[in-house]
Every structure is written in C-alpha cells, then in structure tokens.
C-alpha cells in the first residue's frame, strides 16, 4: 500500500495539519455563538471580522490540506492519461470521465481502487474527527465560562 510506504510522509503531514484547523474552527465557533446574524450591528465589527477570518482560513486550510494529501499521498501506478484524453475528446462531461476512470481502475487493478477508497476514508474520517474535536473544545470553553 503506497500510503504506508513512500506516501507515509504525506499521510503524516495531513494528520499534522489537522491541528491548526481544529484551532481555527474552535475560534470561529466561539465567535459565531456570540454573533447575531439577524441584524446588522457595526458595534460588534471586530468579533464579526474575527469570525469571518477564522472561518475562511479554516475552510481554506481544509481544502489545502486535502488537496496536498491527494497530490502527494497517492500516485497512480496505472497510466490513465490516454484513456482520460480519449474520453474528453469524445466530448464526455467531467462526471462521465470520472466514472470511466473509476470503472477502468476497478477493471485493471482493484488494489489501486481499494487504496483510493481507503485514502478517501482517511480524509473524511480525519476531517470529521477534527471538526468534532473543535466543536467539543468550543462547548467545553463555554461550559467553563469563557465568553
């Protein structure tokens, strides 16, 4: 399995980069609870700005972390570029090209397909645990009286 061999550095980097994302999501949750989005109030602009900056930075860090892991954590041992180009030249949509790549990978080498499935499972599980950890940290901060 590539992720446990040469791709382990990218896997560990993905897990390491979840920590700042948890902090950013926690801060944005702490700010979000104190905001009233039903009306415009310019007296609370600093907290609103902090919320938007932290929430946007957290979303961008999620995207950057996942894309870096997908770029560096997996390499395709199959050369599917010719098949992808043929499907695109025939005028197929991106969804059909993706479906064709998945079906071709399943037919040619199932271990690559299973490794990609495992990688997506790791990504979703990691992001889910990170967001739940951030929610738990924010809830604990509120229970302890942080306002």
N, C-alpha and C positions, 0 to 999 in steps of 0.2 A: 504494500500500500504506500503510495507516494507521500501521503500526508505524515506518515510516521517515519519515513526515510528522509530523502532530500528536502521534502516540504515541511519538515517539522519546525524550521526557523520561522516560516510564515505563520504556522499554526500558533506557535508560542507568542509571536508578535501580535496576532489577532487577540489572543486572550489577555495579553498585557495592555493592549489599547482599550479594553473594556472598562478599566478602572477610571480613567478621566471622563469617559462618557457617563458612568454612574454618578460621578460628582456633578457634572453639568445638568443631568436630568434631575437630580435631587434639588439643586439650587433653583432650577426653573419651576419645579413643583412647589417648593416653599414660597416662591414669589407668586405663582399662579393662584394659590389658595387665598392670598391676601388681596388679589385684584378683583375689581368689579367691572366686568366687560359689558354690562348692560347700559352703561352711560360713559360719556367722555369726561374725564376728570384730569385736568392738567396739573393739579397739585401733587399727583402721585406719579409724575413722569419718570422719576429715577427708578422706582421699582418696576414700572412697566418696561422701561428700556432694559433693565437687568434681566427681566423675564424673557423678552424677545431675543436678546443677545445670547443668553444661555440656551434657550430652546433651539435657536437656529444653529448655534455651534454644536449642540448635541446631535441634531439631525445630520449635519454635515459630517461630524466625526463618525456617526454610524455608517453613512454612505462610504466615506473614505476608507474606513476600516474593512468593511465587507469587500469593497472593490479591490483593495490591496491584497486581501487574503485570496480572493478569487484569481487575481493576476499572478501572484507569486506562489500560492499554495498548491496549485494544480497545473500540470502540463498535460496536454493530450498526447498519449503515445500513438494516437491514430492521426493520420493526415487527412483531415476532413475539409481542407480548404477548397479542393477541386469540387467536391460534392456541393459545398455551400455556394460556390460561384455558379455552378450549373443551375441550382435551384433559383438563384437570384436572376440569372439571365433569362430564365423561363418566365419571369415576372411574378413569382410567388411572393406573398407577404412575409413579413418577419416572423409571424406566428407559424406559418406553414414551414418556413425554413428551419425554425427552432424544432418543430415537431419532426421534421425529416432528419435533423441531426440526432435527436434523441432516439428515433427508431433505428437509424443506421448504427449508432453506438451500441444499442441493445443487441442488434443482429451480429455485429462484427466482434465486439469484445464486451461481454457482460460485466467483467470486473471493473472496467472503466466506468460503466454506467453506475454500478453499485458504489464505487468510490465517490462519484459526483453526488449521488444521493446522500451518502454519509457526510460529505462536505456541507451540503445544504442543511442537513440535520444539525450539524455542529454550529453553523451560523445562526439558524433560528433559535436553537436552544441557548446559545451564548447571549444573543440579544434579548431573549425572553428573561433569562435569569438576571441580566444586567438591569433591565427596566424594572423588574420586580424588586430587586435589591435597592434601587433608587427610590421606589415607592415606599418600601419598608423603612428606609433611612429617613425620608421626609415625614412619614407617620410617626416614627419614634421621636423625631425632633419636636413635633407638635405635641405629643403626649408629655414630653419633658418640659414643656413650657416655652419653647423657642418661638418667638413671633417676629 
